[in-house]
């Protein structure tokens, strides 16, 4: 994927690091060299960041493996300069399950901290005066390295449990609220608190640490996006694909050429098309495909169509389509009835369906 370096798989989950992570290493190395002028300390500093990121990976793996217990897959774990993200297919909707998934990450850091506390003499760092402790901590040795790692894991636990949705603490808060309130209400409250804390982080970022500004943006827009998603899912609950199916569609044949498809594109509002032969769906063609081959208009549809598609039965819940969009990264699906093509469904039509449902429910509420 563009901008990401694949590091391999762990427990069947793809591990990726974003290119901006390199900027963190460069920045941290520059600051350390500026302060100490010692290449040995710079090397220790860089090694510490990498080991700490390994702890972050284990943290995210805690979320992922706990979610797997509830039948939820994780596509990948992404490392960013501000931390890690496990891209779960979805969050558990049962409060008890979400609570366990949210707590699993910080629990891993607690275990790491406990193990480190058994290896290093923690008490020795608190039994001397400040000057002696400062001299002890300045020495670039293994004991200090592990002590800093101990402190870092404790900080990860404390920071992640701040009730700033969609961070772990915010998800814990939503799960606890959802025991008494609906998921929509619980998410709305948790998201509002998260956005308020994001504003605080944004302000503190100018005075304490610029990374807080990045975290503030992540929290604010993450909380807004997930709050909207939960509201949309609530509106779609129980509704079937047939209610939002596009039935007046142009069906392409495999022997059509790109020029013919361009003419259909320009004559109407359709952007994506189903390709069928003898009433059987054999592929789909998107606007992106047509644009790609616009310079060779004689190219046949069979040569550009995507044969890797998922037909959706009309009796399928729309929420299932939303899951497929997230999982397959596609937004256009043929719709069938008794295995025969009856139309198509895409995100644009689902969005219109959601909008109309929202207007309807607002009218009922008033």
C-alpha positions as CSV (number, residue, x, y, z in Angstrom):
1,X,0.0,0.0,0.0
2,X,1.3,3.4,-0.9
3,X,3.1,5.1,2.0
4,X,3.5,1.9,4.0
5,X,6.3,-0.5,4.4
6,X,5.2,-4.1,5.0
7,X,7.3,-5.7,7.8
8,X,5.7,-9.2,7.6
9,X,2.9,-10.9,9.5
10,X,2.4,-11.7,13.2
11,X,-0.3,-14.1,14.2
12,X,-1.6,-13.9,10.7
13,X,-2.0,-10.1,10.8
14,X,-0.1,-7.8,8.4
15,X,2.3,-5.5,10.2
16,X,3.0,-2.2,8.4
17,X,4.9,1.0,9.2
18,X,4.1,4.4,7.7
19,X,7.0,6.2,6.1
20,X,6.6,9.2,8.5
21,X,7.8,6.9,11.3
22,X,11.3,7.5,9.8
23,X,10.8,11.2,10.6
24,X,10.3,10.4,14.3
25,X,13.6,8.5,14.4
26,X,15.4,11.3,12.6
27,X,13.9,14.0,14.8
28,X,14.6,12.1,18.1
29,X,18.2,11.3,17.0
30,X,18.8,15.0,16.1
31,X,17.4,16.2,19.5
32,X,19.5,13.7,21.4
33,X,22.7,14.6,19.5
34,X,22.0,18.3,20.0
35,X,21.6,17.7,23.8
36,X,24.4,15.3,24.4
37,X,26.7,15.3,21.3
38,X,27.2,11.6,22.0
39,X,26.7,9.1,19.2
40,X,26.4,6.2,21.8
41,X,23.5,7.9,23.4
42,X,21.9,8.6,20.0
43,X,22.1,4.9,19.2
44,X,20.6,4.0,22.6
45,X,17.8,6.5,22.0
46,X,17.0,5.0,18.5
47,X,17.1,1.5,19.9
48,X,14.7,2.6,22.7
49,X,12.2,3.9,20.2
50,X,12.3,0.7,18.2
51,X,11.8,-1.5,21.4
52,X,9.0,0.8,22.6
53,X,7.3,0.4,19.2
54,X,7.6,-3.4,19.6
55,X,5.6,-2.9,22.9
56,X,3.1,-0.9,20.9
57,X,2.8,-3.8,18.4
58,X,2.1,-6.1,21.3
59,X,-0.4,-3.7,22.7
60,X,-2.3,-3.7,19.4
61,X,-1.9,-7.4,19.1
62,X,-3.7,-7.7,22.5
63,X,-6.7,-5.9,20.9
64,X,-6.6,-8.0,17.8
65,X,-6.3,-11.4,19.4
66,X,-9.1,-10.6,21.9
67,X,-11.3,-9.4,19.0
68,X,-10.5,-12.7,17.2
69,X,-12.0,-14.6,20.2
70,X,-15.3,-12.9,19.3
71,X,-15.0,-13.7,15.6
72,X,-13.7,-10.3,14.5
73,X,-10.7,-10.3,12.2
74,X,-7.9,-7.7,12.1
75,X,-6.5,-6.9,8.6
76,X,-3.4,-5.1,9.7
77,X,-1.5,-3.3,12.5
78,X,-0.1,0.0,11.4
79,X,2.8,1.8,13.1
80,X,2.6,5.6,13.0
81,X,4.7,8.3,14.7
82,X,1.9,8.8,17.3
83,X,1.5,5.1,18.0
84,X,-0.2,2.1,16.6
85,X,-3.6,1.2,15.1
86,X,-5.1,-2.2,14.7
87,X,-7.6,-2.1,11.9
88,X,-10.4,-4.5,13.1
89,X,-13.1,-5.4,10.6
90,X,-15.5,-3.9,13.2
91,X,-15.8,-3.3,16.9
92,X,-17.9,-5.8,19.0
93,X,-21.4,-4.4,19.6
94,X,-21.9,-6.2,22.8
95,X,-20.7,-3.9,25.7
96,X,-19.0,-6.8,27.5
97,X,-17.0,-7.8,24.5
98,X,-16.0,-4.2,23.6
99,X,-14.9,-3.7,27.2
100,X,-12.6,-6.7,27.0
101,X,-11.2,-5.8,23.6
102,X,-10.5,-2.2,24.7
103,X,-8.8,-3.3,27.9
104,X,-6.7,-6.0,26.3
105,X,-4.2,-3.5,24.8
106,X,-3.4,-1.7,28.1
107,X,-3.4,-5.1,29.9
108,X,-0.4,-6.1,27.7
109,X,1.6,-3.1,28.7
110,X,0.7,-3.8,32.4
111,X,2.2,-7.3,32.0
112,X,5.3,-5.9,30.3
113,X,5.7,-3.4,33.1
114,X,5.3,-6.2,35.8
115,X,7.9,-8.4,34.0
116,X,10.4,-5.4,33.8
117,X,9.8,-4.6,37.5
118,X,10.9,-8.1,38.4
119,X,14.1,-7.8,36.3
120,X,15.4,-4.4,37.4
121,X,15.8,-3.0,41.0
122,X,12.9,-0.4,40.7
123,X,13.3,0.6,44.4
124,X,16.9,1.7,43.9
125,X,15.7,4.6,41.7
126,X,13.6,5.9,44.6
127,X,16.0,5.5,47.5
128,X,18.5,8.2,46.6
129,X,18.4,12.0,46.3
130,X,17.4,13.6,43.1
131,X,21.0,14.4,42.1
132,X,22.2,10.8,42.5
133,X,19.1,9.5,40.7
134,X,19.8,11.9,37.8
135,X,23.4,10.7,37.5
136,X,22.2,7.1,37.6
137,X,19.6,7.6,34.8
138,X,22.1,9.5,32.6
139,X,24.3,6.4,32.2
140,X,23.6,4.6,28.9
141,X,23.4,1.1,30.4
142,X,21.0,-1.9,30.1
143,X,19.5,-1.3,33.6
144,X,18.5,2.3,32.7
145,X,17.3,1.2,29.3
146,X,14.9,-1.3,30.9
147,X,13.9,1.2,33.6
148,X,12.9,3.8,31.0
149,X,11.0,1.0,29.1
150,X,9.2,0.2,32.4
151,X,8.2,3.9,32.8
152,X,7.2,4.1,29.1
153,X,4.8,1.2,29.4
154,X,3.2,2.6,32.6
155,X,2.7,5.9,30.6
156,X,1.2,4.0,27.7
157,X,-1.3,2.4,30.1
158,X,-2.2,5.7,31.7
159,X,-2.4,7.7,28.4
160,X,-4.4,5.0,26.6
161,X,-7.0,4.8,29.4
162,X,-7.8,8.6,29.2
163,X,-11.5,8.6,28.3
164,X,-10.9,10.2,24.9
165,X,-12.9,8.3,22.4
166,X,-11.9,6.5,20.1
167,X,-8.8,5.8,22.2
168,X,-8.9,2.7,24.5
169,X,-10.2,4.7,27.5
170,X,-13.0,6.2,25.4
171,X,-14.0,2.7,24.2
172,X,-14.0,1.5,27.8
173,X,-16.3,4.5,28.6
174,X,-18.6,3.7,25.7
175,X,-18.8,0.0,26.7
176,X,-19.7,0.9,30.3
177,X,-22.3,3.5,29.2
178,X,-23.8,0.9,26.7
179,X,-24.7,-1.4,29.6
180,X,-27.4,1.2,30.5
181,X,-27.9,3.2,27.3
182,X,-28.3,2.4,23.6
183,X,-25.1,2.1,21.6
184,X,-26.0,5.4,19.7
185,X,-26.4,7.3,23.0
186,X,-23.3,5.8,24.5
187,X,-21.2,6.6,21.4
188,X,-22.5,10.1,21.3
189,X,-21.6,10.8,24.9
190,X,-18.1,9.2,24.6
191,X,-17.4,11.0,21.3
192,X,-18.4,14.4,22.8
193,X,-16.1,13.8,25.8
194,X,-13.3,12.7,23.4
195,X,-13.7,15.8,21.2
196,X,-13.6,18.0,24.3
197,X,-10.4,16.4,25.4
198,X,-9.0,16.7,21.9
199,X,-9.4,20.5,22.2
200,X,-7.5,20.4,25.5
201,X,-4.7,18.3,23.9
202,X,-4.5,20.7,20.9
203,X,-4.0,23.6,23.3
204,X,-1.4,21.8,25.4
205,X,0.4,20.8,22.3
206,X,1.6,24.4,21.8
207,X,3.1,24.4,25.3
208,X,4.1,20.9,26.2
209,X,4.7,18.6,23.1
210,X,3.8,19.2,19.4
211,X,2.8,15.5,19.1
212,X,-0.2,16.3,21.2
213,X,-1.5,18.4,18.3
214,X,-1.4,15.3,16.0
215,X,-3.0,13.2,18.7
216,X,-5.7,15.9,19.1
217,X,-6.6,15.8,15.4
218,X,-6.7,12.0,15.5
219,X,-9.0,11.9,18.5
220,X,-11.3,14.8,17.3
221,X,-11.9,13.5,13.8
222,X,-11.8,9.8,14.8
223,X,-14.5,10.5,17.4
224,X,-16.6,12.4,14.9
225,X,-16.3,9.7,12.2
226,X,-17.1,6.8,14.4
227,X,-20.1,8.6,16.0
228,X,-21.5,9.3,12.5
229,X,-20.9,5.6,11.5
230,X,-22.7,4.3,14.6
231,X,-25.7,6.6,13.8
232,X,-25.7,5.5,10.2
233,X,-25.6,1.8,11.2
234,X,-28.5,2.4,13.6
235,X,-30.6,3.9,10.8
236,X,-29.7,0.9,8.5
237,X,-30.5,-1.7,11.2
238,X,-32.9,-4.3,9.8
239,X,-33.1,-2.8,6.3
240,X,-32.4,-5.0,3.3
241,X,-30.5,-4.5,0.1
242,X,-33.6,-4.6,-2.1
243,X,-34.8,-1.3,-0.4
244,X,-31.7,0.5,-1.8
245,X,-31.1,-1.3,-5.0
246,X,-30.5,0.5,-8.3
247,X,-32.8,-1.3,-10.7
248,X,-32.5,1.0,-13.8
249,X,-29.0,0.2,-14.7
250,X,-27.1,-0.3,-18.0
251,X,-25.8,-3.9,-18.2
252,X,-22.7,-4.3,-20.4
253,X,-21.8,-7.2,-22.5
254,X,-18.2,-8.6,-22.6
255,X,-18.0,-7.7,-26.3
256,X,-18.8,-4.0,-25.8
257,X,-15.8,-1.7,-26.2
258,X,-14.6,1.2,-24.1
259,X,-15.9,3.8,-26.5
260,X,-19.5,2.5,-26.0
261,X,-19.0,2.6,-22.3
262,X,-17.8,6.2,-22.5
263,X,-20.9,7.2,-24.4
264,X,-23.1,5.7,-21.7
265,X,-21.1,7.5,-19.0
266,X,-21.5,10.8,-20.7
267,X,-25.2,10.3,-21.4
268,X,-26.3,9.6,-17.9
269,X,-25.2,9.5,-14.2
270,X,-24.0,6.0,-14.0
271,X,-20.3,5.5,-13.2
272,X,-19.9,1.8,-12.6
273,X,-21.4,-1.1,-14.5
274,X,-22.3,-4.8,-14.3
275,X,-21.1,-7.0,-17.1
276,X,-23.3,-10.0,-17.9
277,X,-23.5,-12.8,-20.4
278,X,-26.6,-15.0,-20.9
279,X,-28.1,-13.5,-17.7
280,X,-25.0,-14.5,-15.7
281,X,-23.0,-11.8,-14.0
282,X,-19.3,-12.2,-15.1
283,X,-17.7,-9.0,-13.9
284,X,-17.9,-5.3,-13.1
285,X,-16.4,-2.2,-14.8
286,X,-15.8,1.0,-12.8
287,X,-15.4,4.6,-14.0
288,X,-11.7,4.3,-13.0
289,X,-11.3,1.4,-15.4
290,X,-12.9,3.3,-18.2
291,X,-10.7,6.4,-17.7
292,X,-7.6,4.2,-17.6
293,X,-8.4,2.7,-21.1
294,X,-10.0,5.9,-22.6
295,X,-6.9,6.3,-24.9
296,X,-7.6,2.9,-26.4
297,X,-11.4,3.1,-27.0
298,X,-11.4,-0.1,-29.1
299,X,-10.5,-2.2,-26.0
300,X,-13.2,-4.7,-25.2
301,X,-15.0,-4.8,-21.8
302,X,-13.9,-8.4,-21.2
303,X,-10.3,-7.3,-21.2
304,X,-10.8,-4.6,-18.6
305,X,-13.5,-5.9,-16.3
306,X,-12.9,-7.0,-12.7
307,X,-13.7,-10.7,-12.4
308,X,-13.1,-10.6,-8.7
309,X,-16.5,-9.3,-7.4
310,X,-19.1,-10.2,-4.8
311,X,-22.8,-10.5,-5.9
312,X,-25.2,-9.5,-3.1
313,X,-28.6,-11.2,-2.7
314,X,-31.5,-8.8,-2.3
315,X,-32.4,-10.3,1.1
316,X,-29.0,-9.4,2.5
317,X,-28.9,-6.7,5.2
318,X,-27.4,-3.3,4.0
319,X,-25.1,-3.4,7.0
320,X,-23.5,-6.5,5.5
321,X,-22.8,-4.5,2.4
322,X,-21.1,-1.8,4.6
323,X,-18.9,-4.5,6.1
324,X,-17.9,-5.6,2.6
325,X,-17.1,-2.1,1.5
326,X,-14.6,-1.8,4.4
327,X,-13.2,-5.3,3.9
328,X,-12.9,-5.5,0.1
329,X,-12.3,-1.8,-0.5
330,X,-15.0,-1.8,-3.2
331,X,-18.2,0.3,-3.3
332,X,-20.2,-1.3,-6.2
333,X,-21.9,-4.7,-6.1
334,X,-24.3,-6.5,-8.4
335,X,-27.6,-7.4,-6.7
336,X,-29.3,-10.7,-7.5
337,X,-32.6,-12.5,-6.7
338,X,-32.5,-16.3,-7.0
339,X,-29.0,-15.9,-8.5
340,X,-30.4,-13.7,-11.3
341,X,-29.3,-10.1,-11.8
342,X,-31.9,-7.5,-10.8
343,X,-29.7,-4.4,-10.3
344,X,-26.8,-3.0,-8.3
345,X,-26.0,-1.2,-5.1
346,X,-23.3,1.3,-4.4
347,X,-22.2,3.6,-1.6
348,X,-23.8,6.7,-3.3
349,X,-27.3,5.0,-3.2
350,X,-26.7,3.8,0.4
351,X,-25.8,7.3,1.4
352,X,-29.0,8.6,-0.2
353,X,-31.0,5.9,1.6
354,X,-29.4,6.9,4.9
355,X,-30.1,10.6,4.3
356,X,-33.8,9.9,3.6
357,X,-34.1,7.7,6.6
358,X,-32.5,10.4,8.8
359,X,-34.9,13.0,7.5
360,X,-37.8,10.6,8.2
361,X,-36.7,9.9,11.8
362,X,-36.1,13.5,12.5
363,X,-39.6,14.3,11.3
364,X,-41.0,11.5,13.6
365,X,-38.9,12.8,16.5
366,X,-40.3,16.3,16.1
